[in-house]
Amino acid sequence: MSNQYNRGTISATKPFIPPIDEYQLKVADIMNRGWLTNQGPCVLELEEKLKNLFNVDYLLLVTNGTIALQMALKALKIQGEVITTPYSYVATTSSLLWENCIPRFCDIDPETFNIDPSKLENLISSQTKAILATNVYGYPCEIEAIQEVADKYGLKVIYDSAHCFGTEINGKSILSFGDISTISFHATKLFHTVEGGAIVCQSKEIYDELVLLRNFGHTSPTTFGSMGINAKMNEFSAAMGLLNLNYIDDIMSRRKRQWDLYKSLLSEIGLNAASYKFDFNKAYFPLVLKSEAFLLHVLSEMEKENIHLRRYFYPSLNELSFLPIYDACPISEDISRRVICLPLYHELSEMDMRFIVQKLASLC
Ligand SMILES: *Cc1c(COP(=O)(O)O)cnc(C)c1O
C-alpha cells in the first residue's frame, strides 16, 4: 500500500450528497413559492418521475419506509396473523405490531436471505391474513412461489422493498408485485430523499384509500373518509430526491462495480460472497463469517482501524423480546449472528475497499 494513501474513517454507510449549489437553487425556488408541504410541485414532480421510472400506475410518496408499511397494512385492512421474515430490519416487524397484527416468522433461504416459500404453509392458520416479505439487500424473493401460496389461502401479499431501488425481474420493477410494495428513501439507501419512502399498489381502490390515509383521512377540509395519519412528504425532501435522481445512473453503476470488486477481492482470500442467481441493484454487500466469535473479533479489530462494519441484520427478528409468539427460525438466527455488511457507498474508494479486504485477510 502506498504511503500517499490517506485513509480517514470508513463508515458502514454514507448518504449520497449531490452538489450543494444545485440543492440551494431548489431550496430558493421552494422558499420563493412559499409552498413547503401538502403535495407541492416538487412532490408531484417526483411522484411522476418515479412512476415513469418504475413503470407503475399507482405510487404515493410518504415520509418514510416504516409508515409506508403501516399504511399498507391499514389500507388492506389486515388484522390477525401475518407471516413475515425474521431476516429484515426491525421496522418490518414493528410496523406489524403497531398495526396490532401478530407476526409469525417463516425461516429463510440461506443463499438469498429471503423468506423460504416452502416453509410458508406450515405457519398458516385460520387467523392468517397476509404475507409480509422483505426483498433482502435488494434481491427479489421467490415472487411466484409466494403468490401461489397466497392465492391458495386467500392471503394478501405485501413486500418490504426498502432496499430495492432499481431492482427488476424480467424488465419489470420489483415494486410491481404483490398487493402492495413499499420502499424507503432514507438517507442511507441507494436513492434517498433524506427521510422518505413510497408505496406502490395495484388498484385504484387501494390507491384512493392510501391517499386518504396519508393526509389525516381528509375528503374535504371538514370531512373525513378514513382514520388517517400524517405521512406527507415535504418539498425539501422531494427536491433532494429530484436532484439525486439526476445522479442515479452513476450511483447504480458505480455500486455494481464496487460490489464486483469486493467479490473478486474476497474470493482471492478465500471468502465467499453470497452467490446470487440473478442480477439486481447490489445495494449491500453481506458477508457471512464462520462464527459469531470471529465476527466480534473482526468488528473490534476493524474499529481500531476506524472501519465501521454493520451487523445488518441482527438480531433475527423472531428473537425480539416483545413478541407475542416465538417461532423458531434456526437459519435466520444462525446467519444473523454471523453476518456483516461491508462498507458500501458512493464515495467509497477502491483503495478503501482494498484496505478493508486486506485487513480482513490478515484476521482470517
Ligand atoms: C430502511 C428499512 C426500513 C425502514 O425505512 P425508513 O424509511 O427508515 O422508515 C424498513 N425495512 C427495511 C428492510 C429497511 O432496510
The ligand as an SDF file (V2000), in Angstrom:
LIG
                    3D

 15 15  0  0  0  0  0  0  0  0999 V2000
  -34.7050    1.1250    5.9550 C   0  0  0  0  0  0  0  0  0  0  0  0
  -35.6520   -0.0100    6.1080 C   0  0  0  0  0  0  0  0  0  0  0  0
  -36.9650    0.1800    6.5720 C   0  0  0  0  0  0  0  0  0  0  0  0
  -37.4340    1.4670    7.1580 C   0  0  0  0  0  0  0  0  0  0  0  0
  -37.4350    2.5320    6.2690 O   0  0  0  0  0  0  0  0  0  0  0  0
  -37.3690    4.0060    6.8960 P   0  0  0  0  0  0  0  0  0  0  0  0
  -37.5140    4.8630    5.6720 O   0  0  0  0  0  0  0  0  0  0  0  0
  -36.0450    4.1590    7.5490 O   0  0  0  0  0  0  0  0  0  0  0  0
  -38.5050    4.1440    7.8370 O   0  0  0  0  0  0  0  0  0  0  0  0
  -37.8350   -0.8930    6.5670 C   0  0  0  0  0  0  0  0  0  0  0  0
  -37.4370   -2.1130    6.1610 N   0  0  0  0  0  0  0  0  0  0  0  0
  -36.1820   -2.3400    5.7270 C   0  0  0  0  0  0  0  0  0  0  0  0
  -35.8240   -3.7090    5.2510 C   0  0  0  0  0  0  0  0  0  0  0  0
  -35.2540   -1.3040    5.7080 C   0  0  0  0  0  0  0  0  0  0  0  0
  -33.9960   -1.5440    5.3270 O   0  0  0  0  0  0  0  0  0  0  0  0
  1  2  1  0
  2  3  1  0
  2 14  2  0
  3  4  1  0
  3 10  2  0
  4  5  1  0
  5  6  1  0
  6  7  2  0
  6  8  1  0
  6  9  1  0
 10 11  1  0
 11 12  2  0
 12 13  1  0
 12 14  1  0
 14 15  1  0
M  END
$$$$
